[in-house]
Amino acid sequence: MNLKLRIVNEFCRLMESCLRLAGAKFHDHVIRNLYSTIPYDGRDPDNIDIEILLPPKIQPDAEDLPIVERIFSAYRKARKDQSGTEAVFLPSSLWRYQIDNSYRDLISAHDRNDIDRFHRFLSNFGASENYTGINYSSMVRDYSKTRCLARHFEQLIIGQMVRWWMKSESRGRDISALSPPRHGNQAGARVNGHFIGVDSILNDYYGRMIANLINKETAVIAEIGGGYGILIYSMSRYLKKFHYLGFDLPETLCCATYYLMKCFPGKRFLLYGEGLLNEKAVSEYDFIFMPSFEIRKLPDRSVDIALNMSSLGEMNPGTCRRFVSEICRVSNGFWHMNHEFNRNAFADGTASLVNSEYPVPDEEFRNVFRYIESVNAAYKGRFDEGYDIYGYYYARR
């Protein structure tokens, strides 16, 4: 290395160290904003054409009304029954704030018995102005504000993940394999003409991983806090047949029910209030959606694998312990991905549990594997030693 390059290299090392003294988030913010100022001639060495996609709001489709009416009826009953359930099943202050701000149109539709407002929300939850906790529309909206920010999103976020997937995870598949349905008017990016969500690669990666843990021809899968249903949709590509049970807060459950009913119009769905949750229902229906407190009604060991991505760390400690206990009661396998070190603080002075504190009984389950969430490295373009989301899989002994 010549003298000039050595000086530049040492200066960069010094600058890197100084930026890290201000914290990892500050370091990443500075580096990414520097990246967005680099002149760009529009050419891509991998021939990947990426365009940020923030869709305008759309008018509801009248043909959806039959399923929307079912979801609305289930939501109204869930809201009513939620008020009388055990306090442990109520949302934490973190999610209470989220619901009051990001789902206020659903609440208003409930209070006014306004199914049109309800339908409009479901048709556009994927393009929401506010952070909903289940998708990345607000992130896409923020990056759409200027061309520099949009290019940052296209090349440094979507671009890096797509390139990593193509080299390491595609297994001969075209980019179209990453493209999920856009029901709910999802925001994200167009990549070579195909819609790609911010979470498309993550869910494809973990959908395949979890599907490989299932060794039954027809598995019963339960998910607690499944967002809008994108993980089970991704898993479905790798499974021949399954029965899915979704448990969540009433508001987010509406989005998942709508999205998956649109994705699988030929499947059998059971919604809250339409029938009893029991062993017979599990065997008869392909998809069952219930408010989270209904998990108490599942028979022991009736589930082959239970899933949770990120939401156990957003629960009050007592709520988290209860859900983990219920999961261990009803399931023969438990996969989750949550915080390893960092805690969320709640308004009542409590803080969330971390992975090592989840009450999974050693005498009943063995920890098959533990790993750091790796798609984050593709998103950042480097391994982040400060990242604390870890995945676990437990199997019944």
C-alpha positions in Angstrom: 0.0 0.0 0.0 1.5 3.4 -1.0 1.8 6.3 1.4 -1.3 8.1 0.2 -3.6 5.1 0.5 -2.1 4.3 4.0 -2.9 7.8 5.2 -6.5 7.6 3.8 -6.9 4.2 5.3 -5.8 5.4 8.8 -8.0 8.5 8.5 -11.0 6.3 7.7 -10.2 4.0 10.7 -10.0 7.1 13.0 -13.3 8.5 11.6 -15.0 5.1 12.1 -13.8 5.0 15.7 -15.0 8.5 16.4 -18.4 7.9 14.9 -18.8 4.7 17.0 -18.1 6.6 20.2 -21.4 8.5 19.5 -23.3 5.1 19.3 -24.0 2.5 16.7 -27.2 4.2 15.5 -25.4 7.5 15.0 -22.7 5.8 13.1 -25.1 4.0 10.8 -27.1 7.2 10.2 -24.0 9.2 9.2 -22.6 6.4 6.9 -26.0 5.9 5.1 -26.4 9.7 4.6 -22.9 9.9 3.2 -23.8 7.1 0.8 -26.9 8.9 -0.4 -24.8 11.8 -1.6 -22.6 9.8 -3.9 -23.3 10.7 -7.6 -25.3 8.0 -9.3 -25.4 7.4 -13.1 -28.4 5.1 -13.1 -26.5 2.0 -14.0 -26.4 -1.1 -11.8 -23.6 -3.7 -12.1 -26.0 -6.6 -11.3 -28.7 -5.4 -13.7 -31.2 -4.9 -10.9 -33.7 -2.2 -11.5 -35.2 -0.9 -8.2 -37.8 1.7 -7.7 -39.4 2.7 -4.4 -43.1 2.1 -4.3 -45.4 4.2 -2.1 -48.9 3.6 -3.5 -51.7 6.1 -3.2 -54.8 5.1 -1.3 -57.2 2.9 -3.3 -61.0 2.5 -3.2 -62.3 -0.7 -1.6 -63.3 -3.5 -3.9 -67.0 -4.1 -3.6 -66.4 -7.8 -4.2 -64.5 -8.0 -0.9 -67.6 -7.1 1.0 -68.7 -10.6 2.0 -65.3 -11.3 3.7 -65.1 -7.8 5.2 -68.5 -8.3 6.8 -67.3 -11.5 8.4 -64.1 -9.8 9.7 -66.1 -6.8 11.0 -68.5 -9.1 12.9 -65.5 -11.0 14.4 -63.8 -7.7 15.4 -66.8 -6.3 17.1 -67.2 -9.4 19.2 -63.5 -9.6 20.0 -63.5 -6.0 21.2 -66.5 -6.6 23.4 -65.1 -9.8 24.9 -61.6 -8.4 25.3 -62.9 -5.9 27.9 -64.0 -8.7 30.1 -61.0 -11.0 29.7 -58.1 -11.5 32.2 -56.0 -8.4 32.5 -52.9 -10.4 31.5 -54.3 -10.7 28.0 -54.7 -7.0 27.5 -52.1 -5.1 25.4 -49.0 -3.4 27.0 -48.8 0.4 27.1 -46.5 0.1 24.0 -49.3 -1.6 22.0 -52.1 0.4 23.6 -50.4 3.6 22.2 -49.9 1.8 18.8 -53.6 0.9 18.6 -54.9 4.3 19.7 -52.8 6.1 17.1 -52.4 3.7 14.1 -55.7 1.8 14.3 -58.0 4.7 15.2 -60.0 4.2 12.0 -60.8 0.7 13.0 -61.8 1.8 16.5 -63.9 4.6 15.0 -65.5 2.1 12.6 -66.4 -0.1 15.5 -67.8 2.7 17.6 -69.9 4.0 14.8 -70.8 0.6 13.3 -69.3 2.0 10.1 -68.4 -0.9 7.8 -67.4 1.4 4.9 -64.7 3.0 7.1 -63.6 -0.5 8.2 -63.4 -1.6 4.6 -61.3 1.4 3.6 -58.8 0.7 6.4 -58.3 -2.9 5.4 -57.9 -2.1 1.8 -55.1 0.3 2.6 -53.4 -0.8 5.8 -50.3 -1.6 3.8 -49.9 2.1 2.8 -50.7 3.6 6.3 -49.2 6.9 7.1 -48.5 5.8 10.7 -46.3 3.0 11.9 -48.7 0.1 12.5 -46.2 -2.4 14.1 -47.0 -5.0 11.5 -45.4 -3.6 8.3 -43.0 -0.9 7.0 -45.3 1.6 5.2 -44.2 4.5 7.4 -40.6 3.7 6.7 -41.2 3.7 3.0 -43.1 7.0 3.3 -40.1 8.6 5.1 -37.7 7.4 2.5 -40.0 8.8 -0.3 -39.6 12.4 0.9 -36.6 13.2 -1.2 -34.8 11.6 -4.2 -31.6 11.1 -2.1 -33.5 9.3 0.6 -35.4 7.2 -2.0 -32.1 6.2 -3.6 -30.8 5.3 -0.2 -33.8 3.0 0.3 -33.5 1.5 -3.2 -29.8 0.8 -3.2 -28.7 0.4 0.4 -31.7 -1.3 1.9 -33.6 -3.2 -0.8 -30.7 -3.5 -3.1 -28.3 -5.0 -0.5 -30.9 -7.5 0.7 -31.8 -8.5 -2.9 -28.1 -9.0 -3.9 -27.5 -11.1 -0.8 -30.6 -13.2 -1.5 -29.6 -13.7 -5.1 -26.1 -14.9 -4.2 -26.8 -16.8 -1.0 -30.5 -17.8 -0.8 -32.1 -17.8 -4.3 -31.2 -21.5 -5.0 -31.9 -20.9 -8.7 -35.1 -19.0 -8.1 -35.9 -15.7 -9.9 -36.7 -12.5 -8.0 -40.3 -13.1 -8.6 -40.2 -15.9 -6.0 -39.8 -13.0 -3.4 -42.9 -11.2 -4.5 -45.9 -11.6 -2.2 -49.5 -10.5 -3.0 -50.1 -6.8 -2.3 -53.5 -7.2 -0.7 -54.0 -4.2 1.7 -52.1 -2.0 -0.8 -48.6 -2.8 0.4 -45.7 -0.4 0.1 -42.2 -1.4 -0.7 -40.2 -1.5 -4.0 -40.4 -2.7 -7.6 -37.4 -4.9 -8.4 -37.1 -5.8 -12.0 -40.9 -5.2 -12.3 -41.8 -7.4 -9.2 -43.1 -6.1 -5.9 -40.8 -6.7 -3.0 -41.7 -5.7 0.5 -39.1 -4.6 3.1 -39.8 -7.9 4.9 -40.1 -10.1 1.9 -36.6 -11.6 2.1 -36.7 -12.0 5.9 -40.0 -13.9 5.7 -38.9 -16.0 2.7 -35.7 -17.0 4.6 -37.5 -17.9 7.9 -40.5 -19.3 6.2 -38.3 -21.9 4.5 -36.3 -22.5 7.8 -39.5 -23.1 9.9 -41.1 -25.3 7.2 -38.0 -27.5 7.3 -38.6 -28.1 11.0 -42.0 -29.6 10.3 -41.9 -33.4 9.5 -45.6 -34.1 9.3 -47.6 -34.3 6.1 -50.3 -32.1 7.6 -49.1 -29.8 10.4 -51.0 -27.7 12.9 -49.2 -24.4 13.2 -50.1 -21.7 15.8 -48.8 -18.2 15.6 -49.0 -15.6 18.4 -48.7 -12.0 17.1 -48.5 -12.9 13.4 -48.7 -9.3 12.1 -50.6 -9.3 8.8 -49.9 -12.9 8.0 -46.8 -12.6 5.8 -44.8 -15.3 7.6 -47.3 -18.1 7.2 -47.9 -17.0 3.6 -44.1 -17.4 3.0 -44.2 -20.8 4.8 -47.1 -21.9 2.7 -44.8 -22.0 -0.3 -42.8 -24.8 1.3 -45.7 -26.8 2.8 -48.1 -29.1 1.0 -50.9 -28.9 3.6 -51.3 -27.3 7.0 -53.8 -25.9 9.5 -53.0 -22.5 10.8 -54.2 -20.8 14.1 -53.6 -17.1 14.4 -53.9 -15.4 17.8 -53.4 -11.7 18.1 -54.9 -8.4 19.3 -58.3 -7.7 17.7 -57.0 -4.8 15.5 -54.0 -6.5 14.0 -56.0 -9.8 13.6 -58.3 -7.9 11.2 -55.4 -7.2 8.9 -54.1 -10.8 9.0 -57.5 -12.2 8.4 -58.2 -9.9 5.4 -54.7 -10.5 3.9 -54.8 -14.3 4.1 -58.5 -14.6 3.1 -57.5 -12.7 -0.1 -54.4 -14.8 -0.6 -56.2 -18.1 -0.1 -59.8 -17.7 -1.4 -60.3 -21.4 -1.8 -59.4 -22.3 1.8 -61.8 -22.8 4.8 -61.7 -20.0 7.4 -63.1 -19.9 10.9 -63.4 -16.4 12.6 -64.1 -15.5 16.1 -67.8 -15.9 16.9 -68.5 -18.2 14.0 -67.9 -21.5 15.9 -66.1 -23.1 18.8 -62.3 -23.4 19.0 -61.7 -27.1 19.7 -60.0 -30.1 18.3 -62.8 -30.7 15.7 -62.5 -27.1 14.4 -58.7 -27.4 14.1 -59.1 -30.5 11.9 -61.9 -29.0 9.7 -60.6 -25.5 9.0 -57.4 -24.4 7.1 -57.2 -21.1 8.9 -58.6 -20.1 12.3 -58.3 -16.5 13.6 -58.9 -15.8 17.3 -58.2 -13.0 19.7 -55.2 -13.9 21.8 -57.1 -14.7 25.0 -58.8 -17.7 23.2 -55.5 -19.6 23.2 -56.7 -20.9 26.6 -59.2 -23.1 24.8 -56.7 -25.1 22.8 -56.3 -28.7 23.9 -52.9 -29.8 25.3 -50.4 -30.8 22.7 -52.8 -30.0 19.9 -50.2 -27.9 17.9 -47.2 -29.2 16.1 -45.2 -25.9 16.2 -46.0 -22.5 17.7 -44.4 -19.4 16.3 -43.6 -15.9 17.5 -41.6 -13.3 15.7 -40.7 -10.2 17.8 -43.9 -9.7 19.8 -43.1 -11.5 23.1 -40.6 -8.7 23.7 -43.4 -6.2 23.4 -45.5 -7.7 26.1 -45.7 -7.0 29.8 -43.6 -9.5 31.7 -46.7 -11.2 33.2 -48.3 -11.4 29.7 -45.2 -12.9 28.2 -44.9 -15.6 30.9 -48.5 -16.5 30.4 -48.2 -16.8 26.6 -45.0 -18.9 26.9 -46.7 -21.1 29.4 -49.7 -21.6 27.1 -47.4 -22.2 24.1 -45.6 -24.9 26.0 -48.9 -26.5 27.1 -50.4 -26.7 23.6 -47.4 -27.3 21.3 -44.7 -29.9 20.6 -42.3 -27.4 19.1 -41.7 -23.7 19.7 -39.8 -21.3 17.4 -39.4 -17.7 18.3 -37.2 -14.7 17.5 -37.0 -11.9 20.1 -34.7 -9.6 22.1 -31.6 -11.2 23.6 -30.4 -8.3 25.7 -32.5 -5.1 25.3 -35.8 -4.5 27.0 -38.8 -2.4 26.2 -40.0 -0.2 29.1 -43.7 0.2 29.8 -45.8 2.9 31.4 -46.4 0.9 34.6 -42.7 0.8 35.4 -42.1 -2.7 34.2 -39.8 -3.9 31.4 -40.1 -6.7 28.9 -38.5 -10.1 29.4 -35.5 -11.2 27.3 -35.1 -14.6 25.7 -33.3 -16.3 28.6 -36.1 -15.4 30.9 -38.9 -17.1 29.0 -40.3 -19.9 31.2 -39.7 -22.8 28.8 -39.5 -25.8 31.1 -36.2 -27.7 30.7 -37.8 -31.0 31.8 -40.3 -30.8 28.9 -38.4 -29.1 26.1 -34.9 -29.1 24.8 -33.3 -26.2 23.0 -32.4 -27.5 19.6 -30.7 -24.3 18.3 -30.1 -20.6 19.1 -28.8 -18.2 16.5 -28.5 -14.4 15.8 -31.0 -13.1 13.3 -28.9 -12.9 10.1 -31.0 -11.1 7.5 -30.2 -7.9 9.5 -26.6 -8.2 8.2 -27.8 -8.2 4.6 -29.9 -5.1 5.4 -27.0 -3.3 6.9 -24.4 -4.6 4.6 -22.2 -5.8 7.5 -22.4 -7.8 10.7 -23.7 -5.7 13.6 -22.2 -7.0 16.8 -24.7 -4.8 18.8 -27.8 -6.4 17.2 -29.7 -8.4 19.8 -32.5 -10.3 18.0 -31.9 -14.0 18.4 -33.9 -17.0 17.2 -34.6 -20.2 19.2 -36.2 -23.5 18.5 -37.4 -25.8 21.2 -38.7 -29.4 20.7 -40.7 -31.4 23.2 -38.6 -34.1 24.8 
